[in-house]
Amino acid sequence: MLRTNRDRLVMISVQGTIVNPEHSGKHSFDHQGRPFMLPGTGGITYNVKVGDPAFGWEADHVEPGVSTILDQSKRYEGPNRGYNFYACIGNTARVVSGDAKGATGVVTGHHGGAEHVLIDFPDDVLEKLTLDDKILIKAFGQGLKLLDHPEVYVYNLDPDLLEKMDIEERGEDIVVPVAAIVPGMLMGSGVGSTSMGTGDYDIMTADSKTIEELGLQNLRFGDLVAITDHDNAFGRCYRKGAVTIGVVIHSDCKLAGHGPGVTTIMTSPSGKIIPRLDSNANIGKILNIGRFRKE
């Protein structure tokens, strides 16, 4: 078993509310100059869940499950940044108001730009939630370290989820199951960001032929993916030989430079992460949530 410093981590509460979906009501233009006007981020998304395809929706940047925020009018200010930073993938979220009070869900990712924390809840809870409800997260995971692998950096990951990921130690390296391997050349929106504890960055999908050659059109929400030649240790950048592991958190996007979003959970500038393809490498399967939930 991986040795970690989980006994030294701080568990702290953060609380948000459900995001009202926003839209200009105007057309945008895709990477081929074609106009589109479609649903986007925010709200309670009833029929899109972890485990569903990340492609093919009549939507743009759609977020599975429940999209949350601390203050929608001040999304880029410190308190909402803190809400995003502290919440880690795999954390428990609990509804603390309304008809669904007491129900629990699981954090599934951060969406940068929108500055949303995404949460999966069972269907019966979704039916009781309203956009006024408050959700408390037991935030736990930032500061997590692999004690025997100092060249691997960990972000945004609940230690309990880490322990369930079937990671193998191989000398100084770790072998991580992933559903897909993404060449770093495909990473777009979000490259250059230094906010490793919040947000995501996108797999560009304008070149559909390359996407199909790599099998990336089969990506699902919640898939663990490896990004090659990308270092996320202190900012998202190209570095030959580096490997980053992330979770697919939002859908494909029609804008140039965009596509399915990936929240970083691990990175090694020196390539001490070895990806191993495994079709079961999805947080929904690992945590029994989304389409894989057993009622």
Secondary structure, 3 states (H helix, E strand, C coil): CCCECHHHCCCEEEEEEECCCCCCCCCEECCCCCEECCCCCCCEECCCCCCCECCCCCCCCCCCEEEEECCHHHCCCHHHHHHHHHCCECCEEEECCCCCCCCEEEEEEEECCCCEEEEECCHHHHCCCCCCCEEEEEECCCCCEECCCCCCEECCECHHHHHCCCCEEECCEEEEEECEEEEHHHECCCCCCCCCCCCCEEECCCCHHHHHHCCHHHCECCEEEEEEEEECCCCCEEEEEEEEEEEEEECCCCCCCCCCEEEEEEEECCCCEEEEECCCCEHHHHHCCHHHCCC
